[in-house]
């Protein structure tokens, strides 16, 4: 588990190749995500089971999607507060 800020997550995703994507999961803090390698056995199980905190799998070629998902995640938790 690697909990990082949304900014740090975007920076890491920017340097990540499509062959080694990162998976993002919600945390209790709307400014942070749990960012892990997507290709591990444990992460793949969580993704296949559609884990409730799973936000998506990202790499540098789909960073624009990550930005949108993270903004929606942040906005949804701000509205709930």
Secondary structure by P-SEA (a helix, b strand, c coil): cccccaaaaaaaaaaccccbbbbbbbccccccccccccccaaaaaaaaaccccccccccccaaaaaaaaaaaaaaaaaaac
